[in-house]
Amino acid sequence: MTDIKPMWRIEKLTELFGTVGFGWKTKIIDKQIIEGANGEKIATVDINLYVKIDGEWSEPIYGTGGSSFVAKEKSGLYTSDECFKMAYTDALSVACKALGMGANVYWGESKYESENNSTKITYLPKKASEAQINMLKTVAGNKENFVTVVTKYGYKAPQEILAKDVDKIKADLEKLKGGNH
């Protein structure tokens, strides 16, 4: 069975969202030991994964994971001192699947498999609010200044402006307006 290395997921989370704690984070919401059959025990961890997009934290992305704490082997019972770490890693993997991370591995040979096998997570960037657009128009002072700066960022209409660009556009408008006096 094909699986993805846990460190790859952490690398991808960091590439896509930034440093842990700033662009993505997890919160452990439950962990426990569950009794199994024949003296075996399972460690489980439930987490919420959060990612930041355009300066805003996501809703929790749930993941649950498990690993053997006490496992029955040929030589008898074996106790793992890394069971919670492995269960956490499993939970993170489950949460990352909800983002589509590594989906091509899980789809296998099917009509859904991507041709280039690359990992992409796409989302629609947050648009600037009507209040933000009106503020930019006010800062611009006139339509010509507004159009000049907004088109510099590749926007053809105010409704296309992304929230992530509002502060940069505002700063450019203030510079432009300041230079007109």
N, C-alpha and C positions, 0 to 999 in steps of 0.2 A: 504494500500500500504506500502511495506517495503522500508525504506530508511536508510541511514547511517548517524550517528551523525557526525557533522562537526569536532568535536575535534578528532574523530578517524582518519579522513583523515590527520589532522595536525600531529598526533602521528605517523602515518605510513610514511608520508613524512620525518619526523625527523629520524625515525628508518632507513629508506632506504638511505637517502641522507645526513643526518647530520643536524646541527642546522640551523634554518632559517637565511638567510643572508649569510651563508657560504656554505651550501650544497643544499639549495633550496631557491627561492625567487619569489616574484610576483611583477609585475609592473601594476598599474592601467593605462589603455590606454584610457578609456572613461567612463564617468558617466553622466547620465542625468535623467530628469524627463519627462515622456511621458504622454500626456493627454489621458485618456481613456473615456469610455462612462459614462454618468450620473454624471459627476463631479469627477469620480475616476481618480487617477494618479498612475503611476507605476515608481519606481526607477529602473534604469538599471545600471549595472557595467560591463565593459569589462576589462579583465586582460590578461596578458601574465604570465605564470608560467615558471620558469627556474629551471632545476635541474642540479647538477654537478655530472658527472661520470668520474672517473679517472682524476680528476683535470680540466676537461673541461666542460664549461657551455653548456647546450643544446640550440637548437634553441627555439624560443618562442612556448609554448604550450598554445593555445588560449582557453579562457573560457568566457562565457557570462552568466550573472545571472540577476534575477529580483525579486522585492518584491513590495508589495503595499505600496505606500506613503499615498494616500488617498483612503480608501476603503468604500464602501457603506454597512452599517450594518443595522440591524433591527431598532436600535435607531437613525440612521442617519449616517452622514459621520464621519469616524474615521481617524485621522492622526497619522501615525507611526513616532516616532523619531529615530527608529532603521532601517529604510528601506534600507539605503546604506550599513550598516553593514551586513544585511541579504542578500542583493543582491551580495555583495562581497563574502560571504560564498557560495552562490549558484554558482557564477562564478568559485570559487576554486574547488567546487565539479565537475563541468563540465570539467575543465582542468584535474582533477585527473582521471576522467573516461577515458580520452584519454590515460592515462598510464596503464589502465586496473585495476585500484584500485577499489576493491569492485565489480568486474565484476560478481561474483557469485550471488550477490543480484539482479542484473539487468537481468541475464539470467533466473532466476527462475527454474522451473522444465523443464529441457530440456536435450538433449544429450550432451550439452556443460558444464553442471554443474560439478564442480570438486567433487570427492568423499570425500575429507577431508575438503572441504569448507574453506581451508586456503587462505590467500591473499598472492600472490606472484607476484612480478614484476620482470621479467627477461629481461636481456639485454646482448648483447655480449660485453665483456670488450674490450677496445681498445688495440690492439697489439702494441708492440714496433715497431718503424719505422726501416727501413733498416739502416739509419744513426745512430740510437741509438745502434743497434746490432753491427755495425762496430766499434763504439766508445768503447763498452764493450770489444770487441775482442782486440782492441788496448791497453786498460787499463790492460787486462789480461796478455799481453806480450807473452803468449804461449797458445797453444790449451789445454794443460793439466789443467792449471789454470782455463781457461774459462769453460771447461767441468765440473770440480770439483764444481765450484760455481753455475753454471746454474742447474746442476742436484740436488743440495741442495734444490733448490726452486721447484723441481718436474718437470722441463722441460726436454723433451727428444730431442728437436731440437731448434735451435735459433729462428726459425720462430714462435714458441709457446710463446715466452716471452711476457708478458703483460707490457704495458707502466707503470702501477702502481708499478712494481717491478724494473724498470731500476735503480733508485737511490740506492736502497738497494743492488742490485747486484754489482753495481759500487763500493760502499763502501766496500763490502766484497772482491772484486777483489783487491782493493787498499791495504787492510789489508794483504791479502794473498801474494801479490807481494812484499809489504814492509817487510814481514817476511822472504822472500827468499834471502834477501841480506846479 
